[in-house]
Amino acid sequence: MPNKLVKVRLPEIGRLRLGAAKEPNRPGKPLDTFRFTSGQKRTVEMVASIYGGDVQPYSGVDGPEWEVVVERRALKVLIPAHDSYTSWQELWSGGLLDRRCDGETAVVTEDSPDGPIPVERPCLCAAETDDQEDYACSPKMRISLLLADLPVTGQVMLSTGSWNAHAEMMGVLELASEITSQREQDNRPALPFPALLWIRSDTTRSRIYGTRHFKYPVLVLTGSLAELSDPPASAGAITDTSTGEIVEAEQVSQAALT
């Protein structure tokens, strides 16, 4: 029987990044395919063998790591049924988080007789300006995914600060959450959702902001809404996105590894 005070999760085995490694005082160059990084060289080597790319050493924040820019443009992933993402407005400086906000309530650090403590305050950005373009805080979305083709059971973290990604991916993830809730209400198992993930290149033009070129991640569920909501073979089945076959719930984890 699991401890009800413990939030169960899979270990993080690596991260999917949208750009090349940062240069001195400059962000990394945007990429057309994902860059996978991990402290485990063997994991990076497995990613390279499946998705293509050359394994290279990488200087991570926490020490030496390894990286590969994959060649495959679209990745098959699985979205966990629960706690798959977080979304905040955040302000960072010097590598440290100064404050975090949900758009209405901010958590900031203030001094007290016992030292710095976190306190809640109304959104500071909204009080300063009505234009989101001028907000001091920036959007930050973190998504936990599983690489469906990777023979390792662990979560991969994807982070994005794109407003477009926030809007679209939250729509997909909230839909998955609603389907999971309905399944559980019907006493059916909560299953991971098969999906595709890639990087989109886009351009916007306006008289106010001029021409902007940007890239952001796109996540889409695979399978019809009917299949995702009510798998046809049994209450515990999902569609195998590589073959189209139906697999039983107890085979889902193994199906993700082949």
C-alpha positions as CSV (number, residue, x, y, z in Angstrom):
1,M,0.0,0.0,0.0
2,P,1.6,3.3,-1.0
3,N,2.3,6.1,1.5
4,K,-0.5,8.6,1.0
5,L,1.8,11.4,2.0
6,V,4.2,10.7,-0.8
7,K,3.6,12.1,-4.3
8,V,4.6,9.2,-6.6
9,R,6.6,10.0,-9.7
10,L,9.1,8.5,-12.1
11,P,12.7,9.6,-12.0
12,E,13.9,12.3,-14.4
13,I,16.3,10.8,-16.9
14,G,17.0,13.9,-19.1
15,R,15.7,17.1,-20.6
16,L,14.5,18.1,-24.0
17,R,15.8,21.6,-24.9
18,L,14.7,23.9,-27.7
19,G,18.0,25.6,-28.4
20,A,21.7,25.0,-28.5
21,A,23.9,25.4,-25.5
22,K,24.1,29.0,-24.2
23,E,27.0,31.2,-25.3
24,P,28.7,33.7,-23.0
25,N,26.1,36.4,-22.3
26,R,23.9,35.1,-25.1
27,P,21.1,32.5,-25.3
28,G,21.6,29.4,-27.3
29,K,20.6,29.4,-31.0
30,P,17.1,28.1,-31.7
31,L,17.0,24.6,-33.2
32,D,14.7,22.8,-35.6
33,T,14.9,19.6,-33.6
34,F,15.2,18.9,-29.9
35,R,18.5,18.8,-27.9
36,F,18.4,16.0,-25.3
37,T,20.7,16.4,-22.3
38,S,21.4,14.1,-19.4
39,G,24.1,13.4,-16.8
40,Q,23.9,9.7,-17.9
41,K,26.0,9.2,-21.0
42,R,24.4,5.8,-21.7
43,T,21.0,7.4,-21.8
44,V,22.1,10.0,-24.3
45,E,23.7,7.3,-26.4
46,M,20.4,5.4,-26.5
47,V,18.6,8.5,-27.6
48,A,21.2,9.1,-30.3
49,S,20.9,5.5,-31.6
50,I,17.1,5.8,-31.8
51,Y,16.6,9.4,-33.0
52,G,19.9,10.1,-34.7
53,G,22.6,12.7,-33.9
54,D,26.1,12.9,-32.4
55,V,26.7,12.6,-28.7
56,Q,28.8,15.5,-27.3
57,P,29.9,16.5,-23.8
58,Y,27.9,19.4,-22.3
59,S,28.6,21.7,-19.3
60,G,25.4,21.6,-17.3
61,V,24.4,23.8,-14.4
62,D,25.0,20.9,-12.0
63,G,28.2,19.7,-13.6
64,P,29.4,17.8,-16.7
65,E,26.6,16.2,-18.8
66,W,26.1,14.8,-22.3
67,E,23.9,16.0,-25.1
68,V,22.7,15.1,-28.6
69,V,20.7,17.2,-31.1
70,V,18.4,14.6,-32.5
71,E,17.7,14.3,-36.2
72,R,14.1,13.1,-36.0
73,R,11.8,16.1,-36.3
74,A,8.7,14.6,-34.5
75,L,9.0,12.5,-31.4
76,K,6.5,9.9,-30.2
77,V,5.9,10.6,-26.5
78,L,3.5,9.5,-23.7
79,I,1.8,12.1,-21.5
80,P,1.4,10.9,-17.9
81,A,-2.2,10.7,-16.7
82,H,-1.5,12.8,-13.6
83,D,0.7,15.8,-12.7
84,S,2.1,16.2,-16.2
85,Y,2.8,19.9,-16.1
86,T,3.2,23.1,-14.2
87,S,2.7,26.7,-15.5
88,W,3.8,29.9,-13.8
89,Q,4.8,33.5,-14.4
90,E,8.4,33.7,-13.0
91,L,11.1,36.3,-12.4
92,W,14.7,35.1,-12.2
93,S,18.0,37.0,-11.5
94,G,21.5,35.7,-11.0
95,G,20.3,32.1,-11.5
96,L,17.8,32.4,-8.6
97,L,14.0,32.5,-8.6
98,D,12.8,35.9,-7.2
99,R,9.1,35.4,-7.5
100,R,6.4,33.1,-9.0
101,C,2.9,33.9,-9.9
102,D,-0.2,32.3,-11.3
103,G,-1.4,35.5,-12.9
104,E,-3.4,36.6,-9.9
105,T,-1.4,35.7,-6.8
106,A,2.4,36.0,-6.5
107,V,4.7,34.2,-4.1
108,V,7.6,36.5,-3.1
109,T,10.4,36.4,-0.5
110,E,10.3,39.0,2.3
111,D,12.5,39.5,5.3
112,S,11.3,38.5,8.7
113,P,12.9,38.2,12.2
114,D,13.4,34.5,11.4
115,G,15.0,35.3,8.0
116,P,13.6,35.3,4.5
117,I,10.1,33.7,4.2
118,P,7.8,33.2,1.2
119,V,4.6,35.3,1.3
120,E,1.6,35.7,-1.0
121,R,0.9,39.1,-2.6
122,P,-1.5,40.2,-5.5
123,C,0.2,39.9,-8.9
124,L,2.9,42.6,-9.0
125,C,3.1,42.7,-12.8
126,A,-0.6,43.4,-13.2
127,A,-0.3,46.3,-10.7
128,E,2.6,47.8,-12.6
129,T,1.2,47.7,-16.2
130,D,-1.7,46.5,-18.3
131,D,0.5,45.3,-21.2
132,Q,1.7,41.7,-20.8
133,E,4.6,42.6,-23.1
134,D,5.9,44.8,-20.3
135,Y,5.5,42.3,-17.5
136,A,8.7,41.7,-15.4
137,C,7.7,38.1,-15.0
138,S,7.8,35.7,-18.0
139,P,5.7,32.5,-18.6
140,K,7.4,29.2,-17.7
141,M,5.8,25.9,-18.5
142,R,7.4,22.6,-17.4
143,I,6.1,19.3,-18.9
144,S,7.0,15.8,-17.9
145,L,6.9,13.3,-20.8
146,L,8.0,9.8,-21.6
147,L,9.9,9.1,-24.8
148,A,7.8,6.2,-26.2
149,D,10.7,4.6,-28.2
150,L,13.3,4.8,-25.5
151,P,14.0,1.6,-23.6
152,V,14.3,3.4,-20.3
153,T,11.4,4.1,-17.9
154,G,11.7,7.6,-16.7
155,Q,10.4,11.1,-17.3
156,V,11.9,13.7,-19.6
157,M,11.4,17.4,-18.7
158,L,10.5,20.0,-21.4
159,S,10.5,23.7,-20.4
160,T,9.2,26.5,-22.5
161,G,8.7,30.3,-22.1
162,S,6.5,30.7,-25.2
163,W,3.1,32.2,-24.9
164,N,1.9,30.2,-27.9
165,A,3.2,26.9,-26.4
166,H,1.5,27.8,-23.2
167,A,-1.9,28.4,-24.8
168,E,-1.8,25.3,-27.1
169,M,-0.1,22.8,-24.9
170,M,-2.3,23.7,-21.9
171,G,-5.3,23.0,-24.1
172,V,-4.0,19.6,-24.9
173,L,-2.9,18.8,-21.4
174,E,-6.2,20.0,-19.8
175,L,-8.1,17.8,-22.3
176,A,-6.0,14.8,-21.3
177,S,-6.7,15.7,-17.6
178,E,-10.5,15.8,-18.3
179,I,-10.4,12.5,-20.0
180,T,-8.5,11.0,-17.1
181,S,-11.0,12.3,-14.6
182,Q,-13.9,10.8,-16.6
183,R,-12.1,7.5,-16.8
184,E,-11.6,7.4,-13.0
185,Q,-15.2,8.4,-12.4
186,D,-16.2,5.4,-14.5
187,N,-13.9,3.2,-12.5
188,R,-11.5,2.7,-15.4
189,P,-7.7,2.9,-15.2
190,A,-5.9,6.2,-15.8
191,L,-3.5,5.6,-18.7
192,P,-0.8,7.6,-20.3
193,F,-1.7,9.4,-23.6
194,P,0.1,8.8,-26.8
195,A,1.2,12.0,-28.5
196,L,3.6,13.6,-31.0
197,L,6.0,16.4,-30.2
198,W,7.9,18.7,-32.5
199,I,9.2,22.3,-32.9
200,R,7.3,24.7,-35.1
201,S,8.8,27.7,-36.9
202,D,6.5,30.7,-37.2
203,T,6.5,34.3,-38.2
204,T,4.2,37.2,-37.2
205,R,4.0,40.7,-38.7
206,S,2.4,43.8,-37.2
207,R,2.8,47.5,-37.3
208,I,3.3,47.6,-33.5
209,Y,6.0,45.0,-33.1
210,G,7.3,44.5,-36.6
211,T,8.3,41.1,-38.0
212,R,9.1,38.4,-35.5
213,H,10.5,34.9,-36.2
214,F,10.2,32.4,-33.4
215,K,10.1,28.7,-32.7
216,Y,8.0,26.8,-30.1
217,P,7.1,23.2,-29.2
218,V,3.9,21.7,-30.4
219,L,2.2,18.7,-28.7
220,V,-0.8,16.8,-30.1
221,L,-2.6,13.8,-29.0
222,T,-2.6,10.9,-31.4
223,G,-5.9,9.0,-31.9
224,S,-9.4,10.3,-32.2
225,L,-11.2,11.8,-29.3
226,A,-13.5,8.8,-29.2
227,E,-10.4,6.4,-29.0
228,L,-8.8,8.4,-26.3
229,S,-12.0,8.8,-24.2
230,D,-13.2,5.2,-24.7
231,P,-10.6,2.8,-26.0
232,P,-12.5,0.2,-28.1
233,A,-10.9,-3.1,-27.1
234,S,-11.5,-2.9,-23.4
235,A,-11.6,-0.4,-20.5
236,G,-7.9,-0.8,-20.1
237,A,-6.6,-0.4,-23.6
238,I,-4.9,2.2,-25.7
239,T,-3.9,2.5,-29.3
240,D,-0.3,1.6,-30.0
241,T,0.8,4.6,-32.2
242,S,3.5,2.6,-34.0
243,T,1.3,-0.3,-35.2
244,G,-2.3,0.8,-34.6
245,E,-2.9,-2.3,-32.5
246,I,-4.7,-2.4,-29.2
247,V,-2.7,-3.3,-26.1
248,E,-4.0,-4.1,-22.7
249,A,-3.4,-1.8,-19.7
250,E,-0.8,-4.0,-18.1
251,Q,1.1,-4.0,-21.4
252,V,1.2,-0.2,-21.8
253,S,4.6,0.2,-20.1
254,Q,6.1,-2.5,-22.2
255,A,4.5,-1.1,-25.4
256,A,6.2,2.2,-24.7
257,L,9.6,0.5,-24.7
258,T,9.3,-1.2,-28.1
